[in-house]
Amino acid sequence: MTELLDQLPSHLRPAIEEAWTENKEARERLEIENKLLKEELRLMRIEKYGPKSEQLSDGQLELLESEPGVSAGEIETEANRSEGEKRDVGQPRKRHPGRTELPAHLPRVERILPCTAEQCRCGACGAETRVIGYDVSEELDMKPAEYFVQVTKREKRACPQCEEGGIMAAPLPAKIVEKGKLSNAVIVDVMLKKYRDHSPLYRQEANMDRDCGVNISRATLCNGMMTSGYWLEVIRKELIADLLAGNYIQADETPIGVQTPEKTGSNHRGYLWQYGRPGGPVVFDFQMGRGREGPRKFLGNFNGHLQSDGYSAYDKIGGKRIVFAGCMTHARRGFIDALKINPKESRATETVEVIGALYAVEAHAREKGMSAAERLALRQQKSVPLLDELKKKIIAARQQAMPQSALGKACNYALGQWERLIVYAGNGDVEICNNLCENSMRGPVLGRKNWLHFGSEDAGPRIAAIMSVMETCRRLGINEREYLNDVLPKIPNWPANRIAELTPMAWQAACAAA
């Protein structure tokens, strides 16, 4: 600017300098706004084009906007281009690990391929050749699903000498849907395909008709699911009791579409709240809204540690002695966003590195199989000094960052949650983050992309019961099919005061004892 002023006539310089000084504040404000808008635009584009686009420059991202048909593969190729060229020129390729062995527990079905007629005669002398061995190879094969009709003949008996004894018939085996046309195994299979493999009922209906010639209506399949959910609600109540009896719960929530009579052409926005304990039960709770009434009713007077993100609905719930713990992953996420915008942001890089060191302490504790007391001692020795260092770096970064920038927002969130973020360091049972709880949300999130919504508000609690049981089984390493085939048919006739014997935890313990 000084060089430009020197080129002007002397009588014009004072007026130009005065105008420049007066507009300085407005220019600085516009520069800040421009920078913040560029940050938001870059984050939106990264979210649009996927994780690989983080490695692209702003110019490359802008070019993608003019290519509406760009594929994820093209983005990945562009992001890795320079690395690939370097690898081709100077670095050796990684050695292929080789083919993995097929599972030993699968049955082997042999087929022998004989040589051709020409190969059975020696090409030199014409004598008949003999078998000296085999070249053996293995491949995974399959049979399509096989459906069959189970014909049940109940033996009937009567006394040939006196009519007063009447006729007696063998009792029917327990069924999930009384007098239903689907067997227990079929109902469980449909349930697993929908709520574990995320295949909606209309797709299963079409597959059964196309592949096996079995025409079962969607209404019949849906009735099997809703009846199963009704029975599993009693198991869910036992899971809730087990969860609330402990002193540590992780919580998270996700939206889910719900069809309602009040809305036509669009879904009501309901929510699935998830509560779980590492190594213990997982419970989904369906609510029509995201307010704190849901968690307040579920948790009641819970007085242990409640770990969640910074969502305000978790505040002012539970008992008087409840302790709120934060999630380090959520705090870290803001600094990762700052690095997506500017990979050379040293303050964000330093913060992420310290958080990485905190996670390394946790990884070491898991590798050594430490108890809660041992993990607490390790955290006091290793993690507490790292947390002090982390807070200093975040405070220093906030002093230099614009409040509305990605880095500024990350600092404000972390410091606002600080007292909750450090709770884990004083308790060997509490995890550093809510990742386990978030991972358990993958099923509902993937499911809603396929079956889109709940059919009604009444279906919500029953589906939540199915998800609770299946996710508890998954977390405990229980085979869901074996558990459901065994337990679900028993529930209708099981004594109400002994339902706790049918929970996944009790079933697993009984199987281990047997």
C-alpha angles and dihedrals in degrees: 000000000000091000091052092050091052090059092056125088112269094244092058098048099080093053093047092047091050093050091047092051093048092052095045095095092049091049092051090049091051091048091053092047091048092051093049092048090051090052092051091046092051092050091049091051093047090051089048098049100035138246095305091063089068087082093057124094123241089257092054091048090051091053090054089061089066090052105066093174097054113138131218089246092057091050091050091048091051092047093051099038099106093042091051093050091051091050092051093050106041113000128075118238118250114264113253109248091223131236117322118235117255114245112283093215093065116098116252117228110193127209123183119213110205122214119257121265091258091053091053090067126065111249091214106045104008095239119144112266122225133220111262099172145308138271102228126204132167132213132174112252134177148191120227115251110288119216122192137174113253107216110200118198113191112205113236123203136188136174111256092207105047130033093200091078091067127200122309125199131194112261118257117247116252115277132197092217111033112232089357121150093229122081122230091254092054092049091050091047092052090047093052092047091052104038101028102030094028096230110152120229095249089057092048090049091053093045093052091051095044101042102031106018091240114142109200117161121239089236090061091050091047092050089054091053096047093046090050090049090051092055094043092056089081089055089049090055090055090049089053091051091050092048096049091046089065128074102235132059132171117207138193138154140209133187122251130186117243126192112227134175090236093063123053120189094012139058130245112243106243128170139229112211116198126204123181147153124221108258091007143074127324120210128191117203120197119215132170091225144029098239124123092256089087099054091036091057094042098047096039108171096347108161103184132089116305114194121196144130121277096280108140095221088080091060121098096017133113127032130324094266098047114134119211117216124193132221119247092199091062090050091048092049093069092055090048088055089052089054091049088059095043116011089189094059098127096190092057091044092054091049093050090049092055091048087050089055089053090053090048088060089053092048090052091052091051093048091053093045092233123189121236091263093049092047091050091053091049091050092050090052101040111014102045094061090046091051090052090051091047094053092051091051093048092050091049091048092050092053090058100037128082109252094234096044121102090253092047092051091048091052093047092050094048094047092043089055096037099112089052095043093060096047092093091060090066097048127056094204099054118086124230091241145008095250095121090055093046091050089055088058092064092086096058092040093052090041096055089054088061109031091027101204150002112272094228144349090258090057092057099080092045093050089046088055092052091048092047093055095042095047091047089053091049093049092048093046094247120152101245095206094053093046096047094043089054103038108030097065090049097057100078092060100030119115110260093226091057101049089111087072089067100054117115090250093052092043091051091049092048092050091049091050091049 
